[in-house]
């Protein structure tokens, strides 16, 4: 194996990190591309809202069934609602949102930039003195971050509602006990954590997709490879970041006492 292949992952990681810094700095520069931001935000909504709603139903159902069955063994059925809400708000909501943002919106962003790259549109913009990061990347990053927060709220609401239905219908749970136990274990910072995770995940998905798309090579096949690589890298980063954010949150915010 050649030295070039051995150092390729390090070069990709370094390029991605440098690109992330450039985009982060550009987020605070003017002018702000409001029209592009609104266009991209609406596009992301159209490609993610229906899959998000459909995916969040089985998420909530599986969590309710698993948690309900486990808690029932300990004779604590009255806490099923609180445990299910805690799982959805803390983990399932942000993760489902991240996967859909990366899979639907991220792949579209990578394909768009990849096609622009092989048509040399990005090079033409730089020749004209237009910064592609400021003009194209920043609006997409902000749009992904904003829509991720709303999708996280949608997943949370639908997931909790789905868990309620499955708990009451399939596990003979009490509707009043399910609703009344919401605040037994869950607390307000859990919602904030879910929102912060959604923002971070949307940021990562947009950054990786933009980077891979803008560095696509080899014609149409290269664009397809860039899209696949963007989705895979995003998934890996999301799970790694999710672990560290959850670990930091547990250290900063103690669990609610019974």
N, C-alpha and C positions, 0 to 999 in steps of 0.2 A: 504494500500500500504506500502510495507516494505521500510526501510531507504535506502537499497541498490538500489532499483529502483528510489528513489527520487534523489539520488546522482549520478546516472549513467550518465546523460547528462554532469554534471560538470566534472566527471572523464574522459569522452570522450574528452571534450574540452581541459582539461589540458593535456591529453596524446597527442592530436593532436598538441597543441602548443609546447610541449617539442620536439616532433618529427620534427616539422618545424624548430626549433632552431638547432637540430642536423644536419638536411639536409643542412641548410644554412651555418653552419660552415664547413661541408664536401665539399661544393662547391669549397672552396678555398684550399683544401688539394690535395696533389699529392700521388700516380700517377693518372693521368686522363685517364679514360677508353674510348679512342677514338673510338675503334672498336664498342663497345657497344653503344656509342652515335650515331654513324652513322647508325647502324642497327636500333635503335629505331626511329631515325629521319625519315628514309625511311619508316618504318612501319607506323608511324603516317601520313605521307604524303599519303600513299596508301589508308588508311581507311578514310581520311577526305577530300581530295581535291575535289572529285566528289560531295559528299553531300554539301560541302561548296559552290561550284559553282552553284549548283541547288537551294540552299536555298537563296543565295544572290540575285537572280533574282526577286523573289516575294518581298523580303525586299525592294529593290530599287523601284519596281513597286508600292507597297502599299504606300511608303513614297511619291513618286511623285504624285500619285493620290490624297492622302489626303492633302498634302501641296499645290499642285496645285489648288485644289478646294477651299481651305481656302483662299489662296492669291488672287484668282480670285474674291472673294467677295469684297475684298478691292481695286480692280483695280490695283494690283501690279504684274501682270503676268510676268513682265520682271525679277522678282527676284525669280522665281520658281526654276531655276537651282541652285542658291546660297543656298536657304533654303534646297533643297533636298540634296545637297552635304554636307551641315553642319550636317544634321541629320544622314546621312550615315557615315561620317567620325568620328563624335563625339560619336555616340551611337550605331547605327545599326551594323556597322562593327565589333567593339570589342565584342558586345554582341553575335552576330551570331557566331563569331569565338570561343568565350568561350563556348557556348552551344555545339558546335560540338567537340571541344577538350575534354570537360567533358564527353559528351555522347558516343563518338566513342573511342578516345584514352584513356580517363580516365577509362572507363569500361573495356577495354582490359588490362590496367595496373593492375587494381584491381583483375581481374580474374587470371592474370598470377601470381601475388604475393600470392593470396589466394590458388591457387593450389600448389604452392611451399611450402606454410605454412603447409597445411594438409599432404603433403608428407614429411615434416620435412627437406626439403632441406635447408631452412634458418637456422635451428638449426645446421645442419651439417656444414654449412659454418662458423658459429661462433665458433664451436668446432675446426675447422681447422685454426682459427685465421684470417678469412676473414670477413671484415665488410660488411654486406649486403647493408648498406646505401651507403658506398663509392663505392661498386662494382656494385650495381644494381639500386639504387634509383637515385643517382646523374645524371647518363647519361640520365635517362628518364625525370627527371625534366628539365635539360638543353635542351633536344630535344623538349619537349612541349613548352618551352619558345621561342625557335628559330622558330619552325614551326608556332606557334601562330602569330608571326609577319608577316610571309609570307602569311598566310591565311587571316589575317586582310587586307593586301594589295589586295589580290584577291577579297575579299568581297567588298572592297571599289570600285575597278575598275568595277567589274561586276554590283554592285548595282547602281553606277552612270550611267553606260551604259544602264542598264534596265530602270532606271528612265527617261533617255533621250528618249528612244524609246516610252515609254508609254506616256510621256508628249507631244511628237510631234505627235504621231499617234492618241491617244484617247482624248487628251485635246486641240488639234489644236494649240499647242505651236509653237513658232518660233525657229528653230534650232539655229540660230545665237544668239538670245537673251538668250537661255538656256545656251549656252557655254560661252557667254560674261559675264554673271552674276556670274560666279563661285567665283570671288574674291570680290564681293560686300559685303558679310557678312562673308564668310569663310576667315581664315588666316592660315599662316604656323604653328603656335603653335597647331592648331586643329589637324593637322596630327601627330605631336609629341605626343599629348595627346592620340590619338588612338593607337599609337604604344606602349606607356607606359602601357595603359590598357591591351593590348594584352599580353604583357610580364607578367604582374601581374596575369592575368587570367590563363595563361598557367602554371605559377608557382603554383597557388592555386590548379588547377585541378590535377596536377601531385602529389602534396603533399598529398591531401586528398585521392586520389586513392591508392597511395602507402601505406599510413597509414592503411586504412581500409583493404586492401589486406593482409598486413603483420600481421594483428591482427584478421584474420578470424578464426572462431572456428566452430566445429560441422560438419565437413565433407563437402561434395558437397553442401548441403543446406546452410551451413555457408558461402561458397564462393559466392553463389548467393545472399544471404542477404548482404554480404559485398559490392558487386557490386552495388546493388540497393541503399544502404545507401551512398556509395561514390558519386553516381550521384546526389542524392537528396541534400546532404550536400554541394556539390560543387555548385549546382545551387543557393542555399540560400546564400552562401558566396559571390558568384559572384555578385548578385544583391545588396547586402549590400555594398561590396567594390566599386562597380560601382557608387553608390550614393555618397559615401564619396569622391572618386576621382573626380567626376564631380563637387561636391560642392567646393572642394579645388581649382580646375582649374578655376572655375568662379571667385573666389576671387583673384586669382593670375594674371589671364590674363583677362583684361577688354574686353567686346565685341567691335568689330570693328564698328566704326562710319560710318554712311551713307555718 
